[in-house]
Amino acid sequence: MRRPNLTTVGYAYGVPEAAMAAALLESAGILVTRHPWHTVCVTWSKTHAFGGIEIQVPASQAEQAATILADFQPIARPRKRLFRLLVCIAATLFIAVPPAASGFFAVAMRPGTMRNSAQD
């Protein structure tokens, strides 16, 4: 069986953002692969070290996926910035646990920017 030629169309830095982006694409009938989804679910503190969760689709559906993800913006929860900053600093200093990563970044559809991961 030949593996499909996968193209990265976005990066998520939080498990909820990756799940929402994948669900949005899957609801449009696009096959989605999330790498390293399972590793980040277990060791979320290393999300930045892995470069985020890559949202990959077959190359034949990359333009359609990029169009769908262009309008996708996760809703930001209102936060008390100063309090959150102090809690994050305290957690990092006292128990060596960095704050959880979050965010989603779509890859622009320009020639040369889409990254193909599968090789024949």
Secondary structure, DSSP 8 states (H G I E B T S, - for coil): -----EEEEEEESSHHHHHHHHHHHHHTT---EEETHHHHHH-GGGTTTTTSEEEEEEGGGHHHHHHHHHT---------HHHHHHHHHHHHHHH--------EEE----TTTSEE----
